């Protein structure tokens, strides 16, 4: 069974009646009225049978944990004695099969110490519904005779908070835009909840929410979100935390957001399986499956058409939602809220579509102000296959912060040294100069390698002298005087991105920084890192850095003048071609590509190239036989550079997926990240050959058509494999869908005739 059809959350209706008459309740006040024919109270036999079905499902699919929620109606109406019987019946069949996260959702008016003692005995967490302060709560949550429930609910919360804090799981608040949002938020926070869950009132297109403006609900929630963010996020708020998480490819924590397949199943008091309760707002009978715990397994429920409709991720949404820039976070909103009784069913955006877009966009813009965060707009730009210059600049900012963190981790793991003390001082006093000193791609590669290298228990990391050279470069950039002893490596002192000073016969030497210059004691003249130029664009051709040999093929040694001149000529022509024929790619490459490492060409004479995963801004290339091929290799490898940088800050796939996938361009199967990387890179490869099919030279056009006819279908097929993997995150689904749209948008020429 695919992972998307597994159930991990089970809502168990232990009582189908309620002691309050909340006028916004979806169980009693909306379209589905099936509660009227339900058994009022679940029996122990029904609970035991449900538990056996859940245990069977968990055992067959290797589920380590399931979440079980006692619900209603009002579950406390079952009474503590009967609830104790039900909990025993629930726990026994699951014992030794999987862990259980037991919870109960209640209005709280009956909660007392007898219930709390029972819940502590069985490890049941308690969530309580409260809509804010007294005025907000009493707007809807009253007894049938109009009496307020507020004092009893607050008393229940205080009992949990002070007497049973281990059971207190949080507060559930149904949104009402007639209430003051800040008063509601502050009232909830005052109860010190472990979490707050804001719930959308249930509405559909047939019964839309009443609002004074198209984004009234978003405006209400934005006010709270700003207070929450400005206050340092003092309490988890599931809606806002889900927006933050899904924006970087993480999971959603609420059913009302995100593209994850629903993993929730309801068991009614009489043992009938139902879909999510929220469907009761759509039409009478909407949640029904026609299946029950006595006759049907949970795997049979998974094959129900209604369940399947909520498992399809991006592909299951309507066209409007699939094209929306915030779909990875919104996920189309709550399934029930999409319903329209005009024959379209649930194939619509949410009735809260405008609100969802406005709220998500607002929160994402707020968090985008943090430079270490990669906004979803940046990820979407890169997903097209190109990535605009502004997006790549933002990636570079995030990478700079990542480099600082990595170097700090190395420094903290090294033995105390004057070099590390100098780095800390200079980095704090001159952050821009420090970033420039760290910008060479192989500083990051070095830091990652140092942190991964095994070392004795309690032993320190060796910094190989790089911290000292970084300190010297920072001091030079900041024009601050500094003198440090620097280790000599391979008979030279290497400065990242600058070059090396030969220092024969020494293990270390003094480096003096003065007036922005470097004076290396006992050194010969600087062997500089040379640069390739084409118009206004320039990159380092680094054949010196001691940490550059981290590509798939060996790095070349120092190039003689003739070979460097050949590189320069090819690069000039390649970049001219790239800017002219592949202009969409050029701005991003010009923004981020700083270094090319020449590789040793293989004996076969094949074109080889590589992008080291931890060397952002660099590619490795063995000089090919033509400038056009150099252009192709730059395009290809920079795709890997971009995607690797995105993966540093955004989760596009489930890293727990250890399956291997067929990559059409390789004989050996690939892990999911390898397939994703290859597919993304080959968009540029296929695009390269597509554009060359328009060459006025017949032979060149024919050759390009053959290559395009090979690469294009392989790349398109690979996007489908990724989409069908079931392991993409919501952001990953959106990313791959954008890749596929790019490929399908091309004007593909007919295949060449057979000769």
N, C-alpha and C positions, 0 to 999 in steps of 0.2 A: 504494500500500500504506500503511495507517495506520502512524504512527510506532511503535505498540505491537508491530508484527509484524516490526520490523527487528532483526537480530542484530548486535551489536557486540562480543561476546566469543565466542571460539572455543577450545574445549579440544581439543587435538590429542593423541591417545593414541599416543605414539611407541613404547611398549613395554607389553605387557599382562601381564608377569610382575613379581614383586617379590622382592627378596633378604631382606626381613624377613617375619615372620609375626605382624603386629599383630592381636591377637584382636578389636579393635573395627573392623577394616577393612570398609567397606561393599562393596568390590569382591569380596573373596574369602570373607567370613564371613556374608554376608546372603543374602536370598532369591534374587536374580538371580545365576546362575552362568554367564552367557554367555561369560565370559572363557575358559572351558575350550575353546571352539570357535574362539577368535580366533587370527589370525596373531600370533605372539609379537612381531614387530617390523614397524613401518610401513616400506614401501618408499619409495624416492625418487619413484617414479611416482605412488603414492597421494598423497604429500604435495604433489607438483606439481599434481595434479588438484584436491585440496582447496583449494590456494592460488588456482587459477584460478576456482573457484566463489566463494571469498571476494572476490576482486577483482571478479568480475562483480556480486556483490551490492552491494559498496561503490560501484562505478561507477554502477549503475542508481539507487541511492538517495542518492547524494551524501554518503556517509559520509566525514568528514574523517579519522577514525582508527578502527582496530579493535584490540582486545586479543587477542593470540594466546598461549595458555598451553600449553607442552609438558608432558605429564602421562603418567601410567601407571595401574596398576602403578607401577614405578619407572623413570622416563625415562632415568636415567643408565645403566641396563643396556644401552641401545643403543650405548654406547661413544662416545668423542669423535669418532672418524673418521666413523662413520655419522651421528651428530648433526650434524656439519659438513655432510655431504651433504644431510641433511634441511633444515637451515636455509637453505642455498643454494636448494634447490628451493622452499622456502616464500617466500623474500623476492623472488625474481625476478619472479613474476607480479604482485606487489603494488607493485613499484617504479613511482613516478609516479602511482599510483592513489589511495593514501591513506597516511597515516602509520601506523606499526605500533608498538604497545606490546608488546614481546616479553618473555615471562616463562617460568620453569620452576619447577615445584613438585616438590621432591625430599625424600627422607628424609635425604640428605646423607652417607650412609656411604661412598659412592664418590667424593665430590667432591674433586678435586685441582687442581693448577695447570693441567694440560692442559685440563680442562673449563673452568676459569675464563678461560684465555686465549682459548678458543674463544668463550665467552659475551661476553667483552669485544669481540672482533672483530665480533660480530653484534649487540651491544647488548642482550643478554638479561639481565633482572633475575632474581635467584635468591631464592626463598622456601623456607625449610627447616622441616620438621615437628619440633617439640620440645615435649614435654608438661610441661616444668618442670625441676625439679632431678633428680638421678640417681634417687631413689626413685620420683618421679612418672613419669618417662620409662620406667623399666624395668618399670613395672606392666603395660604393654602392648607397648611397642616393642622387641621382642627378635627374635633370629634363631630359626630353627626348632629349633635344638638348645638354646635357652634362654639363649644368651649375650647380654650387654648390648650395645646399640648406642650407649650414651650417649657414651662417650669419642670415638668416631669422629664423631658428630654435632657435638659441641662443637668438635672439631678443625676440622671443615668451617666452622662458624660463625666461629671465630677467623681462619681463612684469608680468609674474605670480609671480615670486619670490619677486619682489619689490612692485607691485601694487595690487596683488590678492593672497597673500600667503595662504589664507584660501581655495583656489581652487587647489593649487599645490599638486598633489598626487605623482609625481615621474617621473623617466625616465626609458624607455625601451631600452635596448641595445642588438642588435643581435651580437652574438659572431663571430669574424673573427680572426682566429689564425695568420693571416698575420700581424695584428696590434700588437703594443707593449702593453702587458696587463697592465703594470703599468701606461703608458701614458693614456690609455683608462680609467682606474679606477680613476686616479687623475683628469682627465678632467671632469668626471661625478661628482665626489665629489665636485669639485670647484663650481658647480652650486647649491650646497646646497639642493639636492633633499630630500624630505621626505622618499623616498625609491628608490632602484635601482633594476631593474628586468633584469637579463641576460637571453637572449633567445637563445636556441640552433637553429642553422640553420636547416631548415626542410629537412631531408633526409630519405631514406628507404634503405633496402638491395638491391633493384634494382637500386637505384641511391645513392650510399653510399657517405658519406662526404669524401672529399679529405684531406688527412693528411699525414705529413711526418713521423709520427710514430703512433703506435696503440693507444697511449694515448695523442696525441698532444693537444686535447681539454682539457683534464684533466690537463695537464701540464700548459696550459694557465690560466685556472681557479684556479689552486693551487697557482700560483704566486699571484693572486689577493686575494685569501682567506687568505694567510699568511699575506699580507699587511693589510688586513681588521682586522684580529684577533690581530695582533701585535699593530695595532692602536686603539684597544679597541672597535672595531665594531662601528665606528662613525656614520654609517647610516644603516638602515635595508637593507639587500640584500636578496631578497626572496629565492633565491636558497640556499644560505648558512644558512639562518635562518631555512629553511625547513629541511636541513640536521640535524641541531642541535635539532630541535623540534621532528622530527620523530625518532631520535636516542634514545629518552627517552619515546617514545610512544605517543608523541603529534601529532597534525595535520600537514599536509603539507600546505604550502601557495602558491603552484604552481601546475598546472596540470601535469607538467613534472616529478614530484616526488611523492612518497607515494602510499599507497595501498587503500586510500579512493576511494569510488565510485565517478565517475564524476557526478557533479550536474549542468553541464552547458548545455544550449540549445541555438541554434542560430535561429534567425528569419531573413530571407532575406528580401530584399526591396519589393518583391512581396508577402510577407506573408508566404512563404514556411518555414517549420521547417527544420533545418539541424543540423547534429551533429557538433562536434568541427571543426572549420576552418582548423586546422592543417591536417585533413584528406585529404584536397585537394592535398596534396603532394603524396598520395598513388596511386590513379588511378582516371580516369575521372568518376564522379558520386559517389565517395566514401562517401561524407557527406550526400547524399540524404536520405530522409525518405519517400518521396511520400505523405507527410501530410502537411497541412497548417492551418493557424489560422482561416480561414473562415469555414472550415468543420470539424475540429478535435480539441478535447480537448488536453491539455498537458498530461493528464493521458493516452490518447491513444498513444502519442509519447513515453511515458515511457515503453510501451509494445513492441516497435519496437526492432527487433533482434539486430540491430547495437548498440542501446543504451544499451541493456542488456549485450552485449559483454564487455562493459566498466564498468560494475557494480559488477563484480564477485570477486574482491579482489584477494587474494592469489590463490584461487582455479581456477581463470580464466587465470592464467599465464601458460606459457609452463614449462616443467619439469626443464629446465636449470635455469629458474628464481626462481621457487619454492624452489630449493635447494641452492640458492645463500645466503651467509651469510649477505649481505646488502639489501636483498629484501624488508625488512620493510621500508627502507628509499628510495630505488630506485623505488620500485613498478613496475619494468619492464620498467621504462622510459615512455616517451610520447607514447601513443597508436599508433599514426601514424608512429612513427619511427620503429615499429616492423614489418612493412609490407614487405612481400616478394611474388612476383608474381609467385611462383613455385607451387601454390596450398596450401601452408601452411598458406597463408593470414597473419593474425596478431599473429599467434601462434609461435612467435619467440622472442628472446631477442631484445632489442633495437639495432639499427644500431650504437648507441653510447655505447654499453655495456661495452667495456673495459674502455672507458673514465669515465662512471658513477661509475664503481667499484673503479677505481683509485682515483677519486675525493672524493667520499664518505669515502673511507678508510682513505684517508689523513686527511680530516677534523675531522673524528671521532678519529683518533689517536692524533690530536692536542688537542681536547677538553678532551681526556682521561687523559691528563697530570694534569688536575684539579682534586684533590682528592675527591671533593664532587660530581663529575660526575660519573655515573655508565655506563661504556662503554657497547655498545650493545653486545660485545663479552662475557661479564660477564652474561648478561641476557640470551644469547643463551646457555651458559654452564649450567646454572641452569635449563633451559627449558628441558634439556634431562632427568631430573628426579634426577640427581646426583649433578652436580656442582663440578668442580675440586677445589683443595685447593687454587690455586692462585685466582680463581674467588671469592671464599668465603672470602679470605683475603681482596680483593678489596671491597666487600660488607661491611666488618668490618670497613674498613677505612672510607667509606661513613657514616656508622652508628655512628662512633666516632664523626665526624663533626656534624651530626644531634644531638647527645647528647649535645654537646657544645652549639648549638643554642637553644635547648630547655631549658637547665639550665640558659642560659643567659636571655631568655625570662621570666623565673620565677623570676630570680634575679631583673630584671628591673621592674617587677610588684609588688615586695615586698616593704614593708616599708624600708627606709634606715637602714642599720645595719652594724656592724663591720664584721659580717660573710660574707656578700656579698662583702664588700670591700676587705676582705682577699682572697676570691675566685677570684676576678678580678685580683688582684696583682699576686697571685700564678699561676693562669692559664696563664697569659701572660709571667711570668718569667720562668715557668717550664711546658711547654705544655705537655711533655711526662708524667710527674708525674700526671698532671691534668687528662689526658686521662685515666691513670690507676685507678685513684680515681673514675672516672665516669663510669668505665667499667662494674660495677655490673649491671645486667639487670634491677633491680627494681629501680635504679636511674632514668632511662628513664621513667619507668611506673609511678613513683612518679611525675616527671615533667609534663607528659601529663595530669595526673589527676588533678594536681594543676591548670594548665592552663584552663582545662575544667570546673572546679568547679565554680558554680555561686558565685558572690560576690556583695556586695552593689555597687551602682553607685559611681564611684570614689574611692572605697575601695581597699585596698592592698591585695595581695595574702599572705596567711600564708605559710611559708616554712617548718613548722613542725620540725625545727631544722636540716634538712638535709643539708642545705647550710653550716652550721657550721661544721658538721661532714665531709663533702666533703673537706672543707678548711683544717681541721686537717689531713685528710688522704693525701692530696696533699703535705702539709708541711712535713709529715713523709716520703713520697716517695722521696721528694726533699732534705731531711735532712736539713730543715730550721726551726729555732726556731719560735714558735708561741704559744700564749695563748689566748683562747677564752672562753666565757661563752656559754655553750651548753644546750639547753632545755632537760629536762628529759621526756621521753615518756614511759608511762606504767611502771614506776619504774626503767627505765634503759636508758642508752645512747647507741644507736645502731650505729655501724659503718658498712656501706655497704660492704658485702662480708667478713668482719672480724669477727663480732660477737657483743655481747652486754656486757656492764658492769652494773651490778645491782647498782642502786643508790637509796636506799630506803629513803622515806620521804622528797625528794627534788623536786622542780619544775625546777631547773636548777643547773648546776655545772660548775666549771672551768676545762677545759682540757688544759694541758700543753704538747706541742710537743717539744722534745729535743733529739738531736742525733738520729733521726728517730724513737723514741719511743713515746708512748702515756701514759700520766699520768692523770687519771680521778680522780679528788678530791672526797673523800668520797665514792669511789666505792669499791665493792667487786671484787673478781677475775673475769677475762674475761671468759665468756661462748663463746667458739669459734664456728664459722661455720666450721663444720667438712667436710672432703673431702673423696670422693670415688675414689679409684685408681684401674686401671687395666693395668698392664705393665707400660708403660710410660705415659699413659693417665690418667688425673685426672680431676674431676669436683667437685664443691661445692654441698653438699646436704644441702640446706639452709632451716632450719626449724625455723629461728629466725627473718628474715627481716620483719619489720612492714608493708612493702608495697607489700609483696609477695602474699597476698590473693586477686588476681585479675584473677583467673582462673575460669573455668566453674564449678569446684567443690571446696569445702572448703579446705583450706590449713591445713595440720596436725600441731599440736603443737610440742613441743620439743620431739624428739624421745628418748626413753630410750636406754641404751647400747645394750640390746638384739635386739631391732628392728633395730638399726643402723647396728649392725653386720649382720643381715639378708640382709639388703640393700647392704652392702659391698660384701657379698658372691654372691648375685644375679647379681650385677653389673659386677663383675669380669668375671663371666661366660657369661653374655650377651654381653659384649664387645669382649670377645674372639670369640664368635660365629659371631658377626657382622664383625669383621676383617677377619675372615676365609671365611664366606659364602656370605657376602655382601660387599666385599672389595671396590666396586666403591663408596659406600656411606661414608666409614669411613674417608677419608681425610677431607671432608667438615665438618663432625661432629666434628672431632678432632680439627679443626681450630676454630670453632665458638661456640660449646656447652660448656658453662662455669658453668652452674648451673642447678640443678634439685631441684624442690620444691616437697617434699612429700605431697600428698593429702590424705585426709581422705577417706578410702575405703567406697563405698556405702553399705548399709545393704544387698543389693541383692547379693553382692560378685562379681559383674561384674567388668571387667577391665575398668578403666577410666583414661583418660589423657587429657592434654590440653596444648595449646601454647597461651600465652597471646600476643595479637597483638602488644603491646607496650613494651614488655620485650624481646628484641632481645638477643639471646644467652641462653635462659632459656626454660625449659619445666616443666610442672607439671605432676606428675604421682603418682597414688596410686599403691603401690607395688603389682604386680600381683602374680599369683600362681606358676610361673615358670620363670627361667632366659630367656627362649626362648621368652615368652610373653613380658618380659621387653625389649628385643631386638626389637621386633616388635613395641612396643609403642614408643621407642626412634626414630626408623626409621620414623614412622608415624608422630609424632609431629615435628620432625626436618624439615620435608617437609613444614609444616606450617611456621616454623621459617624462612626458606629460602625465601619462596614466599612472606611472609609479608615484609621482608627486601627489596625485589625487588620492591614491590608495594609502598614502601616509596619514591622511586626515579624514577620509570618508570610507565607510564600509559599504562596498558594493556587492558583497557576497558573503555567505555563511562560511567562516573559516573552519568550521567543524566538518564541512563536506570534504571527505578524503577520497572521493571517487575519482577515477580517471576518465577523461572524455576523448572522443575521437577528434583530432584536429586534421582537417582535410589536406593540409600541406605537409603532414608528417606521418611517418609510419608508426611511431611510438605514441601511445595515448598520453594526454597531458592533464595535470591537475587543473582545477577550475580557474585559478589565477593565470596559469600559463595559457589556457585557451582564451581567456579574456584579453590578455596582453597581445597575443598573436593576432586575434581578430581585429583589435583596435589598430594595431600597426599595419595590418594588411589593407585597411581602408585606404591609407595613403599609397600603398603599393598599387592597388587596383586603380586608384585615381590617377597615379602617375602614368600608367599605361593607357588609360582611357583617353587622356588628353593628347598623348602622342599618336593615337590612331588618326588624329586630324592633320598629321604631318603632310606637307605637299609632296614629300618624297615617297613614292609607292612602296619601295622595299621597307623603309622605316615604318610606314603606317601598317604594313602587313605584319611585320614583326611585333609591333605594339598590339595589334589586334589579337595575335596568338597569345601573347602574355596576358592581356586583359581577359580573354576567353578562358584562361586557366584560373586566374586569381579572383575574378569577380564572383563566380558561382561558389567557389570555396569559402570566400569571406561571408557571403550572404548565408550560406548553409550554417556556418559557425555561429552567426547571430541567433539563428533559430535554435541551435543546440544549447546556447546559453540561456535563452528564454525558456526552454523546456526543462532546464536542469532542476527547477524548483528550489534552487539555493541562492537566487539573487535576492538582495534586500529590496525594499521599496525603491530606494534611490538607485540601486543597481538595475532594477527593472526599467526605470525611467532612462537610465544611461544607455542600456543596450537597445531599448526601443528607439532612442534618438540615433544611435549608430545605424540601426537597420533603416530608419527613415532616410538617412543620408544616402545609403546605398541604393535604396529603391527610388530615390528622386532623380537619379542620373538618367540621361538620355542614352540608353545602352544601344550600341550599334548591333546590327545582325551579325551572327558568327560568320567568319570568312568561309568562302566555298572550299570544299575539299579539292585538293589537287591530285 
